Amino acid sequence: MSNNSQFSTFNSQFKVLFLTPWYPHRYDAMSGLFVRKHAQAVARQGVEVGVLSIYNAQCIMHNEIEDKVVEGVREVVIYTNKGGAWGEVQAMKQLWQYWHERYGKPDVVHVNVLTKQGLLARWLQVNYNIPFVVMEHWSGYLPENGNYRGFVRKMLSQMILSHAKVVMPVSSKLMNAMKQCGLRHANWQIVPNVVDDFFYNNDTTSRVCKDKFRFIHVSCFDNRAKNTLAIVEAVEQLSKQRNDFELVMVGTGQDIFFTRCLADNYKLESRGFIQFTGEQTPQQVKEWMDASDCFVLFSNYETAAVVLEEAAACGLPIISTPVGIAEELQITDYRLQITEGDSGLLVPIGEVNSLTKAMSAMIDNANKFDKEKIKERAAKYSFDRVGHQLIEIYKRAISD
């Protein structure tokens, strides 16, 4: 890049440019937060990092470009009122011209999510000889979601992947789904999402809920994916068997109203079995996890499930369906005997009765889970570990 680059004050090894459709912006500070964390993880390794992203904003009269540095990463977002695939391609071209004129050429391009950003990466590869790698987060490849369809999408996706140096799904579950969709590549490497440092800073021996065993659930309350209504049903079932527990439901989203209505119908809040916290900051989520005994995820599908990483970083035993990284965390079938090193209990997707039984078993057996070992297993999700993994991938991509 040119000498006037203002990414950082240190001498970098090389320069990386992220292309992503999802990224925090003026209208939604949470959008694509996981991409920002990957970029910051790389920047912490002493590498100059930039990000180009598009947001479709119908409320503006013409394209606007926002350029700022956040924690060592130069973030350039274009707000466009030109909808459709062609409008986005044109906006990406404008964004690249803006970037190239001011900051020059990167050594490697990091594509987040096919297909449109991948087309720009391929164009940069052909015209500027810049290698690119692909990181995939999209749940559309999962059979439970089923949004990966259409001849053109599939043709372009495979074409782009065939020219990428590395393909990096965020979990083995997502990698297998992509392969089942017919996507082929010689070099697959799983690169997980990043967990904030403060999730690792806790004393697992001091976390005891004195009065009741406390379960915690954190999500965006999209019932199609997260199955929050079924979690409430399980709590209702368990409340008929015992009264020594409670569930804290953290977050908000499109189906929070229906979730609360169902809980109200069973009078679970007034009976002391459920409490809703509303939207919380990441630091507040961590505090709630520190004050809980077990994390519950009953999703129908996940590409990774960052909340599982965060719960494990806090040392929490986990009850989860076999989604995202759940099985990578060594979570065992709830019907089997708990063995040394297990991180939690696995339940079948959609089986409320099984979730109820697993929650009861967790109350009775939580002391069999080694919280420090759970934390150790989560170490691979730290900024340092993920950043180092990405640096090694970039080095090989540049040298090939």
C-alpha positions as CSV (number, residue, x, y, z in Angstrom):
1,M,0.0,0.0,0.0
2,S,1.0,3.6,-0.4
3,N,3.2,5.4,2.1
4,N,0.2,7.5,3.3
5,S,-1.5,4.4,4.7
6,Q,-2.8,5.1,8.2
7,F,-3.8,1.7,9.4
8,S,-1.2,1.5,12.1
9,T,2.0,2.8,13.5
10,F,4.1,-0.3,13.3
11,N,5.9,-2.0,10.5
12,S,3.6,-4.7,9.3
13,Q,4.5,-8.1,7.8
14,F,2.0,-7.6,4.9
15,K,-1.4,-6.1,4.2
16,V,-4.8,-7.8,4.3
17,L,-8.1,-6.5,2.8
18,F,-11.4,-8.0,4.0
19,L,-14.4,-7.9,1.7
20,T,-17.7,-8.5,3.5
21,P,-21.4,-8.0,3.1
22,W,-21.9,-8.0,6.9
23,Y,-20.2,-5.5,9.1
24,P,-21.1,-3.1,11.9
25,H,-22.4,0.2,10.4
26,R,-24.3,3.4,11.4
27,Y,-27.7,1.7,11.2
28,D,-26.8,-1.6,13.0
29,A,-23.8,-1.8,15.3
30,M,-24.2,-5.6,15.7
31,S,-24.3,-6.6,12.1
32,G,-21.3,-8.8,11.2
33,L,-19.6,-8.2,14.5
34,F,-17.9,-11.6,14.1
35,V,-16.2,-10.4,10.9
36,R,-14.9,-7.3,12.8
37,K,-13.4,-9.6,15.5
38,H,-11.6,-11.6,12.8
39,A,-10.2,-8.4,11.3
40,Q,-9.1,-7.2,14.8
41,A,-7.6,-10.6,15.6
42,V,-5.4,-10.3,12.5
43,A,-4.5,-6.6,13.3
44,R,-3.3,-7.7,16.7
45,Q,-0.7,-9.9,15.0
46,G,1.1,-6.8,13.6
47,V,-0.6,-6.8,10.2
48,E,-2.2,-3.9,8.4
49,V,-5.9,-4.7,7.9
50,G,-8.6,-3.0,6.0
51,V,-12.3,-3.8,5.5
52,L,-14.6,-2.9,2.6
53,S,-18.3,-3.4,3.1
54,I,-21.6,-2.4,1.6
55,Y,-24.9,-1.4,3.2
56,N,-28.0,-1.0,1.2
57,A,-29.7,2.2,2.6
58,Q,-32.8,3.2,0.7
59,C,-33.1,6.4,2.8
60,I,-30.0,8.1,1.2
61,M,-30.0,10.1,-2.0
62,H,-26.6,9.0,-3.3
63,N,-23.8,6.7,-2.4
64,E,-21.9,7.7,0.8
65,I,-18.5,6.4,1.9
66,E,-17.6,6.2,5.6
67,D,-13.9,5.8,6.4
68,K,-12.6,5.3,9.9
69,V,-10.1,3.3,12.0
70,V,-11.4,1.0,14.8
71,E,-8.9,-0.8,17.0
72,G,-6.2,-0.9,14.3
73,V,-8.5,-1.8,11.5
74,R,-9.4,0.7,8.7
75,E,-13.1,0.2,8.0
76,V,-14.6,1.6,4.8
77,V,-18.3,1.2,4.4
78,I,-20.3,2.4,1.4
79,Y,-24.0,3.2,1.9
80,T,-25.8,2.8,-1.4
81,N,-29.4,3.2,-2.6
82,K,-28.9,1.1,-5.6
83,G,-30.5,-2.3,-4.9
84,G,-30.0,-5.6,-6.6
85,A,-26.9,-7.6,-7.5
86,W,-25.8,-5.2,-10.2
87,G,-26.1,-2.2,-8.0
88,E,-24.0,-3.9,-5.3
89,V,-21.3,-4.9,-7.8
90,Q,-21.1,-1.2,-9.0
91,A,-20.9,0.0,-5.4
92,M,-18.1,-2.5,-4.7
93,K,-16.3,-1.3,-7.7
94,Q,-16.6,2.3,-6.5
95,L,-15.4,1.2,-3.1
96,W,-12.4,-0.5,-4.5
97,Q,-11.4,2.6,-6.6
98,Y,-11.7,4.7,-3.4
99,W,-9.5,2.3,-1.5
100,H,-6.9,1.8,-4.2
101,E,-6.4,5.5,-4.8
102,R,-5.8,6.2,-1.1
103,Y,-4.2,3.0,0.3
104,G,-2.9,1.0,-2.6
105,K,-2.9,-2.7,-3.2
106,P,-3.2,-5.4,-0.5
107,D,-1.0,-8.5,-0.4
108,V,-4.0,-10.8,0.1
109,V,-7.8,-10.5,0.0
110,H,-10.0,-12.1,2.7
111,V,-13.5,-12.8,1.3
112,N,-16.3,-13.2,3.9
113,V,-19.3,-15.0,2.4
114,L,-19.8,-15.9,-1.3
115,T,-20.8,-14.8,-3.9
116,K,-20.8,-11.1,-4.7
117,Q,-17.6,-10.2,-2.7
118,G,-16.0,-13.3,-4.2
119,L,-16.6,-11.9,-7.7
120,L,-14.7,-8.7,-6.8
121,A,-11.9,-10.8,-5.3
122,R,-11.6,-12.9,-8.5
123,W,-11.5,-9.6,-10.5
124,L,-8.7,-8.3,-8.3
125,Q,-6.9,-11.6,-8.7
126,V,-7.0,-11.4,-12.5
127,N,-6.3,-7.7,-12.8
128,Y,-3.8,-7.1,-9.9
129,N,-2.5,-10.6,-9.2
130,I,-3.8,-10.5,-5.6
131,P,-4.5,-13.9,-4.1
132,F,-7.6,-14.4,-2.0
133,V,-9.0,-16.7,0.6
134,V,-12.6,-17.4,1.5
135,M,-14.2,-17.5,4.9
136,E,-17.8,-18.8,5.1
137,H,-20.3,-18.1,7.9
138,W,-23.6,-18.4,5.9
139,S,-26.2,-20.8,7.3
140,G,-27.8,-21.2,3.9
141,Y,-25.7,-24.3,3.1
142,L,-27.1,-26.2,6.1
143,P,-29.9,-28.7,5.1
144,E,-32.1,-27.3,7.8
145,N,-31.9,-23.9,6.2
146,G,-31.8,-24.8,2.6
147,N,-31.3,-21.4,1.1
148,Y,-28.3,-22.5,-1.1
149,R,-30.1,-22.9,-4.4
150,G,-30.3,-21.6,-7.9
151,F,-28.1,-22.6,-10.9
152,V,-26.3,-19.2,-11.2
153,R,-25.4,-19.0,-7.5
154,K,-24.1,-22.5,-7.5
155,M,-22.1,-22.0,-10.7
156,L,-20.5,-18.7,-9.5
157,S,-19.8,-20.1,-6.0
158,Q,-17.8,-23.1,-7.4
159,M,-16.0,-20.9,-9.9
160,I,-14.9,-18.5,-7.2
161,L,-13.8,-21.3,-4.8
162,S,-11.8,-22.9,-7.6
163,H,-9.6,-19.8,-7.7
164,A,-9.4,-19.3,-3.9
165,K,-6.2,-20.4,-2.1
166,V,-8.0,-21.6,1.0
167,V,-11.7,-22.1,2.1
168,M,-12.3,-21.4,5.8
169,P,-15.7,-22.4,7.2
170,V,-16.2,-21.4,10.8
171,S,-17.1,-25.0,11.9
172,S,-16.7,-28.6,10.8
173,K,-20.5,-28.7,10.6
174,L,-20.6,-25.9,8.1
175,M,-17.7,-27.5,6.1
176,N,-19.5,-30.8,5.8
177,A,-22.7,-28.9,4.7
178,M,-20.8,-27.1,2.0
179,K,-19.3,-30.3,0.7
180,Q,-22.8,-31.9,0.7
181,C,-23.9,-29.0,-1.5
182,G,-21.4,-30.0,-4.0
183,L,-18.7,-27.4,-3.4
184,R,-15.2,-28.7,-4.0
185,H,-11.8,-27.4,-3.0
186,A,-8.4,-29.0,-2.3
187,N,-7.7,-26.9,0.9
188,W,-10.3,-26.7,3.6
189,Q,-9.3,-25.2,6.9
190,I,-11.7,-24.6,9.8
191,V,-11.2,-21.2,11.4
192,P,-13.5,-20.5,14.3
193,N,-15.2,-17.3,15.4
194,V,-13.5,-15.1,18.0
195,V,-14.4,-14.8,21.6
196,D,-13.8,-11.4,23.4
197,D,-10.9,-11.5,25.9
198,F,-13.1,-10.7,28.9
199,F,-15.1,-13.9,28.6
200,Y,-11.9,-15.8,29.7
201,N,-11.4,-13.6,32.8
202,N,-13.4,-15.2,35.5
203,D,-13.0,-17.5,38.5
204,T,-15.1,-20.6,37.9
205,T,-14.9,-21.7,41.5
206,S,-16.8,-18.6,42.8
207,R,-19.8,-19.0,40.5
208,V,-22.5,-20.6,42.6
209,C,-26.2,-19.8,42.5
210,K,-27.2,-20.3,46.1
211,D,-31.0,-20.5,46.0
212,K,-31.6,-22.2,42.7
213,F,-29.8,-23.9,39.8
214,R,-29.6,-21.3,37.1
215,F,-29.8,-22.1,33.4
216,I,-29.0,-19.3,30.9
217,H,-30.0,-18.9,27.2
218,V,-28.6,-16.1,25.0
219,S,-29.9,-15.5,21.5
220,C,-31.5,-13.2,18.9
221,F,-34.9,-14.8,19.5
222,D,-35.4,-16.0,16.0
223,N,-37.7,-19.0,16.7
224,R,-37.1,-20.6,13.3
225,A,-33.4,-21.0,14.1
226,K,-33.2,-20.7,17.9
227,N,-36.4,-22.6,18.9
228,T,-36.9,-20.4,21.9
229,L,-40.6,-21.4,22.2
230,A,-39.6,-25.0,22.7
231,I,-37.2,-24.0,25.5
232,V,-40.1,-22.4,27.3
233,E,-42.1,-25.6,26.9
234,A,-39.2,-27.6,28.4
235,V,-39.1,-25.2,31.4
236,E,-42.9,-25.7,31.9
237,Q,-42.5,-29.4,31.8
238,L,-39.6,-29.3,34.3
239,S,-41.5,-27.0,36.6
240,K,-44.1,-29.7,37.2
241,Q,-41.3,-32.1,38.4
242,R,-39.1,-29.8,40.5
243,N,-38.8,-26.2,41.7
244,D,-35.0,-25.9,42.4
245,F,-34.1,-24.1,39.1
246,E,-34.6,-21.0,37.0
247,L,-33.9,-20.0,33.4
248,V,-32.5,-16.5,32.5
249,M,-33.3,-15.7,28.8
250,V,-30.9,-12.9,27.6
251,G,-31.4,-10.9,24.4
252,T,-34.2,-9.7,22.1
253,G,-35.3,-10.2,18.6
254,Q,-38.2,-10.8,16.2
255,D,-39.9,-13.5,18.3
256,I,-39.2,-12.2,21.8
257,F,-42.9,-11.2,22.1
258,F,-44.2,-14.7,21.3
259,T,-41.6,-16.2,23.6
260,R,-42.7,-14.0,26.5
261,C,-46.4,-14.6,25.7
262,L,-45.9,-18.3,26.0
263,A,-44.0,-17.9,29.3
264,D,-46.8,-15.6,30.6
265,N,-49.4,-18.2,29.6
266,Y,-47.7,-20.7,31.9
267,K,-47.1,-18.0,34.5
268,L,-43.4,-19.0,34.5
269,E,-42.2,-15.5,35.4
270,S,-44.5,-15.0,38.3
271,R,-43.7,-18.5,39.5
272,G,-40.0,-17.7,39.5
273,F,-38.9,-20.1,36.8
274,I,-38.0,-17.7,34.0
275,Q,-36.7,-14.1,33.8
276,F,-36.1,-12.1,30.7
277,T,-33.3,-9.5,30.7
278,G,-33.9,-7.8,27.3
279,E,-30.9,-6.7,25.2
280,Q,-27.6,-6.8,27.0
281,T,-24.0,-5.6,26.1
282,P,-21.4,-8.3,25.7
283,Q,-19.9,-7.4,29.1
284,Q,-23.4,-7.8,30.7
285,V,-23.8,-11.2,28.9
286,K,-20.6,-12.3,30.4
287,E,-21.8,-11.2,33.9
288,W,-25.0,-13.2,33.5
289,M,-22.9,-16.3,32.4
290,D,-20.7,-15.9,35.4
291,A,-23.8,-15.9,37.6
292,S,-25.2,-19.1,36.0
293,D,-24.6,-22.8,36.2
294,C,-25.4,-24.1,32.7
295,F,-25.9,-22.7,29.2
296,V,-28.8,-24.0,27.1
297,L,-29.0,-23.9,23.3
298,F,-31.9,-25.7,21.6
299,S,-31.3,-24.4,18.0
300,N,-32.6,-26.1,14.9
301,Y,-29.4,-25.0,13.0
302,E,-26.3,-22.9,13.5
303,T,-23.1,-22.4,11.4
304,A,-21.0,-22.1,14.6
305,A,-22.9,-20.6,17.5
306,V,-20.5,-18.0,19.1
307,V,-22.6,-18.2,22.3
308,L,-21.3,-21.8,22.8
309,E,-17.8,-20.5,22.5
310,E,-18.5,-17.7,25.0
311,A,-20.2,-20.1,27.5
312,A,-17.3,-22.5,27.3
313,A,-14.8,-19.6,27.8
314,C,-16.7,-18.9,31.0
315,G,-16.3,-22.6,32.0
316,L,-20.1,-23.2,31.8
317,P,-21.4,-26.8,31.2
318,I,-23.6,-26.8,28.2
319,I,-26.8,-28.4,27.0
320,S,-27.1,-28.1,23.2
321,T,-28.5,-29.7,20.1
322,P,-25.9,-31.0,17.6
323,V,-25.4,-27.7,15.8
324,G,-22.4,-25.5,15.1
325,I,-19.4,-26.3,17.2
326,A,-21.4,-28.3,19.9
327,E,-19.8,-31.6,19.1
328,E,-16.3,-30.1,18.8
329,L,-16.7,-29.0,22.4
330,Q,-17.0,-32.7,23.5
331,I,-20.6,-32.6,24.5
332,T,-22.0,-36.1,25.1
333,D,-25.4,-37.6,24.5
334,Y,-27.6,-36.8,27.6
335,R,-28.6,-40.5,27.7
336,L,-25.1,-41.7,28.2
337,Q,-22.9,-41.7,31.3
338,I,-21.0,-38.5,31.9
339,T,-17.3,-39.1,31.4
340,E,-14.2,-37.1,32.4
341,G,-13.6,-34.2,30.1
342,D,-17.2,-33.8,28.9
343,S,-18.3,-30.2,28.4
344,G,-22.1,-30.9,28.6
345,L,-25.1,-32.8,27.3
346,L,-26.3,-33.2,23.7
347,V,-30.0,-33.5,22.9
348,P,-31.8,-34.2,19.6
349,I,-33.1,-31.2,17.6
350,G,-36.7,-30.4,18.4
351,E,-37.3,-33.0,21.1
352,V,-38.7,-31.0,24.0
353,N,-39.0,-34.1,26.3
354,S,-35.3,-34.8,25.8
355,L,-34.4,-31.2,26.7
356,T,-36.5,-31.5,29.8
357,K,-34.7,-34.7,30.9
358,A,-31.3,-33.2,30.1
359,M,-32.0,-30.1,32.2
360,S,-33.0,-32.3,35.1
361,A,-29.9,-34.5,34.7
362,M,-27.7,-31.4,34.6
363,I,-29.1,-30.1,37.9
364,D,-28.3,-33.4,39.5
365,N,-24.9,-33.9,37.9
366,A,-23.4,-30.4,37.3
367,N,-20.5,-31.1,39.7
368,K,-19.3,-33.8,37.4
369,F,-18.2,-31.3,34.8
370,D,-14.7,-29.8,35.1
371,K,-15.2,-26.1,34.5
372,E,-11.4,-25.4,34.1
373,K,-11.2,-28.1,31.4
374,I,-14.1,-26.6,29.6
375,K,-12.3,-23.2,29.6
376,E,-9.1,-24.9,28.3
377,R,-11.1,-26.4,25.4
378,A,-12.3,-22.9,24.6
379,A,-8.8,-21.4,24.4
380,K,-8.7,-21.9,20.6
381,Y,-11.3,-19.2,20.2
382,S,-9.2,-16.4,21.6
383,F,-8.1,-13.4,19.6
384,D,-4.5,-14.6,19.8
385,R,-5.1,-18.2,18.6
386,V,-7.4,-17.3,15.8
387,G,-5.3,-14.3,14.7
388,H,-2.2,-16.5,14.5
389,Q,-4.1,-19.2,12.6
390,L,-5.2,-16.6,10.0
391,I,-1.7,-15.2,9.6
392,E,-0.3,-18.6,8.8
393,I,-3.0,-19.1,6.2
394,Y,-2.3,-15.7,4.6
395,K,1.5,-16.4,4.5
396,R,0.9,-19.6,2.5
397,A,-1.6,-17.9,0.2
398,I,0.9,-15.2,-0.6
399,S,3.8,-17.5,-1.1
400,D,2.0,-20.1,-3.3
